[in-house]
Amino acid sequence: MTLVLAGCSGAQSTFDTAGVEAESVLSLFWVMLAGSTAIWLFVVGLSIYATKANPEAHSEKAGVRLIIWGGCVFPVVTLSALLVFGLGMMPEFRRAADGPTIAVSGERFWWRIHYEVEGEPGVVRSLPRNGVESANELVLPVGRRTELLLGSPDVIHSFWVPSIAGKTDAIPGRVNRLVLEPTREGVYNGVCAEFCGEAHAQMGLRVIVLSETDYAVRVAAEAAPAALLDHPGRALFSANGCNACHTVRGTGDDGHKVGPDLTHLAARRTLAAGVLPMTPENIGRFIASTDHVKPGVEMPVFDTLSEDDVASIADWLGRLK
């Protein structure tokens, strides 16, 4: 019982709600649980009555009445009431957004994020890439209905932040929309809820809910170029081909946007989509032993670099806040 109750709270619990949609889903769960329990108790009670409490033979008329009222009428009425209750939630889920529009792309095996996306994406193979880019941390303003444009360039992923809203698939070749309305500031965990490959279980996400003012400050800070350019690790980063995949704005390394944007890497709470805490030591560990830290990740292993070079690159990246 203690272990069961431990799952009712925390940054990734559907019972510890911090969003309008999650609260509605939780209400639906409790109502459906009550309805299904009522049906179960009625049917089991009827079975006990017929086999234990009054086991003698019943007339055909009595049997037909039990079947009609207990097996048909009661379940149909109860399930119909649950259906009406559930459908009544749809208008709230479809209410238009009044906050920012953010594009979130599920990629093997991390999350690409573009803040303040403008315009209609239309038919695309992947999401539009205008706006302020970040990765693996999604910042939302509290009390505002924020629209997420969800897509993927590779396989089907599923975006799910249990404490804030239900899950929505990110599908290659199309854009799905999800509106989130957080009700409480804090840091919440999100996951990919659709098996997408070897590192699926290590495709985490942090959702940070801030006040509107703090949200605007955070997005403006994300838009700024890298703060530290005069560092030995900067040259090693480019010389060893890291800039072929990663972008560090302000350095001229655009990385063709293959991998996560690293402009403000050190400001994030975790590394490798939630696998490790963000520290220079862990950055160096990930560079030198990528396949051990996150098996299945598509980033190549740089095990030919010397320890000093790895430490220098990691130290530079660890200062990009």
Sequence and secondary structure as in RCSB ss.txt:
>XXXX:A:sequence
MTLVLAGCSGAQSTFDTAGVEAESVLSLFWVMLAGSTAIWLFVVGLSIYATKANPEAHSEKAGVRLIIWGGCVFP
VVTLSALLVFGLGMMPEFRRAADGPTIAVSGERFWWRIHYEVEGEPGVVRSLPRNGVESANELVLPVGRRTELLL
GSPDVIHSFWVPSIAGKTDAIPGRVNRLVLEPTREGVYNGVCAEFCGEAHAQMGLRVIVLSETDYAVRVAAEAAP
AALLDHPGRALFSANGCNACHTVRGTGDDGHKVGPDLTHLAARRTLAAGVLPMTPENIGRFIASTDHVKPGVEMP
VFDTLSEDDVASIADWLGRLK
>XXXX:A:secstr
 HHHHHTTSSTT TTS  BHHHHHHHHHHHHHHHHHHHHHHHHHHHHHIIIIIS S   HHHHHHIIIIIIIIHH
HHHHHHHHHHHHTTHHHHT    S EEEEEEETTEEEEEES  S   S SS    SEEEESEEEEETTS EEEEE
EBSSS EEEE TTT   EEE BTS EEEEE B S EEEEEEE S  STTGGG EEEEEEE HHHHHHHHHHHHS 
 S   SHHHHHHHHTTGGGT  BTTTTB GGG S   TTGGGSSEETTTTEE  HHHHHHHHHSHHHHSTT SS 
  TTS HHHHHHHHHHHTT  
